[in-house]
Amino acid sequence: MAISTVLGSVSFGAPKVVAGGSIHVYGAPGAARAMAGSMGNARARIFLAARNEAELISIDGYYPDPPRDMDAKAGAAGRPQCWLEDGALSIAALD
């Protein structure tokens, strides 16, 4: 199974970024949706260089519960990273 990783900026207004592996966005996070681990990779992560602008984040088909809970956590994290832990999405500052 090939695992892909997305690196770089995402154009503002892009509908989504989907990767079988991790997603690294080091420029402007312009995509509405960021979905990592789309091919069953629960170890995938999402790294964002700036605050979370995505309306939806998913890893291995798991979504935050409730979705807006991630917004508050991502805003507080500054440069957030997201990962799957015990069947739930976690978010923390990259620094």
C-alpha positions in Angstrom: 0.0 0.0 0.0 1.4 3.4 -1.0 1.3 6.1 1.6 1.4 9.7 0.4 2.2 12.8 2.3 1.2 16.3 1.2 3.8 19.0 1.8 3.5 22.8 1.1 0.8 25.4 0.8 -2.8 24.8 -0.1 -4.6 27.3 -2.4 -7.3 29.3 -0.6 -10.7 27.9 -1.5 -9.4 24.4 -2.3 -12.3 22.0 -1.5 -10.1 19.4 0.3 -6.8 17.7 0.8 -6.9 13.9 1.0 -3.8 11.8 1.7 -3.2 8.1 2.5 -0.5 9.3 4.9 0.1 12.5 6.9 -0.7 16.0 5.8 1.9 18.8 6.3 0.8 22.3 5.5 3.6 24.7 6.0 2.1 27.6 4.1 -1.4 29.0 4.1 -4.0 26.4 5.2 -6.6 27.2 2.6 -8.4 23.9 2.2 -11.9 23.5 3.6 -11.2 19.8 4.6 -8.1 18.0 5.6 -8.4 14.2 5.6 -5.3 12.2 6.5 -4.9 8.4 6.7 -7.6 7.9 4.0 -6.4 4.4 3.2 -6.6 3.0 6.7 -3.5 4.6 8.2 -4.4 5.4 11.9 -0.8 6.6 12.5 -1.2 9.5 10.1 -1.0 13.1 11.4 -2.0 16.5 10.3 0.5 19.3 10.9 -0.4 22.9 10.2 2.0 25.8 10.3 -0.7 28.3 11.1 -4.0 28.2 13.1 -6.6 25.8 11.9 -8.7 27.2 9.1 -10.2 23.9 8.0 -13.9 23.3 8.6 -13.3 19.6 8.8 -10.4 17.5 9.9 -10.3 13.7 9.7 -7.7 10.9 10.4 -8.5 7.4 9.3 -12.2 8.2 9.0 -12.4 9.6 12.5 -13.9 13.0 12.9 -13.9 15.3 16.0 -16.8 15.0 18.3 -18.3 17.6 18.4 -16.7 19.1 15.2 -16.6 22.7 16.6 -14.7 21.4 19.7 -11.6 21.1 17.5 -11.8 24.8 16.5 -11.4 25.9 20.1 -8.5 23.5 20.7 -6.8 24.4 17.4 -7.1 28.1 18.0 -5.5 27.7 21.4 -2.7 25.4 20.0 -1.3 28.0 17.7 0.6 25.8 15.2 -1.4 22.6 15.7 -0.8 19.0 15.1 -3.6 16.4 15.0 -3.4 12.7 15.6 -5.7 9.7 16.4 -5.5 8.4 20.0 -7.8 5.7 21.3 -10.3 6.3 18.6 -10.5 10.0 19.1 -8.8 13.0 17.5 -6.3 14.8 19.6 -4.8 18.2 19.0 -1.9 20.1 20.6 0.6 22.8 19.8 3.5 21.7 17.5 6.0 23.8 19.6 
